[in-house]
């Protein structure tokens, strides 16, 4: 379903929700948690929270009820918004929040107020708006989700940190079209979609929401709503490129000025095909909820295919070895940042410390810098497969597999091996019409041998009906890896 929300309605709804929070006598920096799909109420509540000095924590609705409950408690949320479609998780998580501070969206929830009650509050501009903040939770690779908490600093007028980043990026690349309609095609609980949606609202844009991903509907939305900008992930690219060629050629994409993308690696072949189709309007960024800020335009990428770019002004990137020493040009090591905003993982000083090397921090990724200072990523440290003492980066193997027309989706994991420690195993979801048999397996292995070094080629391939992947495009790699380790 497609929903367009006028910018003026978002601002007015934000004012109403801010006053509803004031009526609850919430202190500055009080937490507001939300378990919501892409819906107008998400935009109203995020705006009201971040313009009244409070802290907004949207929650991934893929998480189980116990994880949702943990985030509500751990964040210290004084307010909880929940959609009725997530009733089980909402009812399990609401005990730490008083009934008057619980808001239901999309219908009734026992013990919750209806969100529509905020209509009783004024939509006039706030008398003394204060910039709030976002505290997003990152699931990481192990353990409970962790909140990325930034020091509050001195009270100041809006906008906050997240909205400013989004606004600046959109202004930089959309020029005289800044403020044109912005399409949200990925879940708003994720950092990327939220950042650019908030930035677009600051620029006066109307927001168009897709409640779930559908490639054909995405094309239709671009054309019918005259969309100027959007944020996508590589999985969306693959789905779009696999649409019927005639359908893609008929779609009027002329209004589209900027496609931001990040959150997961993209293969060279897929990105090149997207640029050939849409023109040089793709901008890739690399960073995380914690910070960072490396980016590359389409023009730069065509000259440095596979790179994620150079750091933004004021940010330094270094590649360090296991002892914390700088690596030489083109030598792989762990990627560290310096100069980004300070943060900590809420309630976890050990995790905070583990990701630091002096005044630098890492997101746990492996990469290298070329002679011109362009950054190339290899994989996540936690995902690296060590087979016979040699590092194998799953993302590199997956990009080759995904280039084969038989492969709809794939994941590469390390499986225990008595001699090599780990062996490389491909787990593949096939496109319709291809058989789960030895012939297809041999076909894919030969394809890998043509594009990979011998030690990178999977020793075997397993076929599955579907892979665990979130709507933000990230593989639930840990889930699959743990299943193999459990036999």
Order of alpha helices (4+ residues) and beta strands (2+ residues): beta-alpha-beta-alpha-beta-alpha-beta-alpha-beta-beta-beta-beta-beta-alpha-beta-alpha-beta-alpha-beta-alpha-alpha-beta-alpha-beta-beta-alpha-beta-beta-beta-beta-alpha-beta-beta-beta-beta-beta-alpha-beta-beta-alpha-beta-alpha
